[in-house]
Amino acid sequence: EPILPGEPPGSESVLKRMIRNAPNDAWARREYALSLAAVNRMEEGFEHVEVAKLVEPNSPSNFYTLGHLYHRSDKYEEARDTYQEAIRKSVDNDVAIVELFNIARDVGEKRKPS
């Protein structure tokens, strides 16, 4: 059963197997966290990002992934701060830059009167 619609069957099991075989694979942890976020399994996703941060503490990808989880959890301030940290660590982190704009849009839409 795929974790995301449109993904090949077994993608979750492949990531889980990668993590089981190489628990310190930060990339696999981040990818799994993003997949979990897509199905609103945020707490599990946060746990995997924390492991990735222990393995690669300065990786901008950790901060992007963490920002994505915060954003999906409607924790905009935390998301903004972690995206900014991703940009500080890698000034050309296009994804984090775009996500900062998306947060501004999302916050603006939530503030509009109904």
C-alpha positions in Angstrom: 0.0 0.0 0.0 1.6 3.3 -1.0 1.9 6.0 1.7 1.0 8.8 -0.8 -1.5 8.6 -3.7 0.3 8.1 -7.0 3.5 6.7 -5.4 4.6 3.3 -6.3 3.5 0.6 -4.0 6.0 -0.2 -1.3 7.5 3.3 -1.0 6.8 3.4 2.8 8.2 -0.1 3.2 11.3 0.8 1.2 12.0 3.8 3.4 11.4 1.8 6.5 13.7 -0.9 5.3 16.4 1.7 4.4 16.1 3.1 8.0 16.2 -0.4 9.5 19.3 -1.3 7.6 21.0 2.1 8.0 19.5 3.9 11.0 21.9 6.8 10.6 20.9 7.6 7.0 19.8 11.2 7.5 18.4 11.4 3.9 16.1 8.4 4.4 14.9 9.8 7.7 14.1 13.2 6.1 12.3 11.5 3.1 10.3 9.4 5.4 9.4 12.4 7.6 8.1 14.3 4.4 6.1 11.2 3.5 4.6 11.0 7.0 3.7 14.7 6.9 1.8 14.2 3.6 -0.5 11.8 5.5 -0.6 14.0 8.7 1.5 11.7 10.8 3.4 14.7 12.1 4.7 13.4 15.4 6.4 10.4 13.7 7.8 12.8 11.2 9.3 15.1 13.8 10.9 12.0 15.5 12.7 11.1 12.2 13.9 14.7 11.6 15.4 14.7 15.1 17.4 11.6 14.3 18.6 13.2 11.0 19.6 16.3 12.9 21.8 14.2 15.3 23.5 12.6 12.3 23.9 15.7 10.2 23.4 18.7 12.6 24.3 21.4 10.0 22.4 20.1 7.0 20.1 22.7 5.5 17.8 19.8 4.5 17.1 19.1 8.1 15.8 22.6 8.6 13.8 22.6 5.4 12.2 19.3 6.4 11.5 20.5 9.9 10.0 23.7 8.5 7.7 21.7 6.2 6.4 19.7 9.2 5.8 22.9 11.2 4.1 24.5 8.2 1.8 21.4 7.7 1.0 21.6 11.4 0.0 25.3 11.1 2.9 26.3 13.3 3.8 29.3 11.1 6.3 31.0 13.4 8.3 27.9 13.9 8.1 27.1 10.2 9.3 30.5 9.3 12.2 30.3 11.8 13.4 27.0 10.5 13.1 27.9 6.9 15.2 31.0 7.7 17.8 28.8 9.3 17.9 26.6 6.2 18.6 29.7 4.2 21.3 30.8 6.6 23.0 27.4 6.2 22.6 27.5 2.4 21.7 30.9 1.0 20.6 29.4 -2.4 18.0 27.0 -0.8 15.3 27.8 -3.3 12.8 25.5 -1.6 13.0 27.2 1.8 12.8 30.6 0.1 9.6 29.6 -1.7 8.2 28.1 1.4 8.7 31.5 3.3 6.5 33.1 0.7 3.9 30.3 1.0 3.8 30.9 4.8 3.2 34.6 4.2 0.3 33.8 1.8 -1.2 31.2 4.2 -1.1 33.5 7.2 -2.6 36.3 5.1 -5.4 34.1 4.0 -6.2 33.1 7.6 -6.4 36.7 8.6 -8.9 37.7 6.0 -12.4 38.3 7.4 -14.9 35.7 6.5 
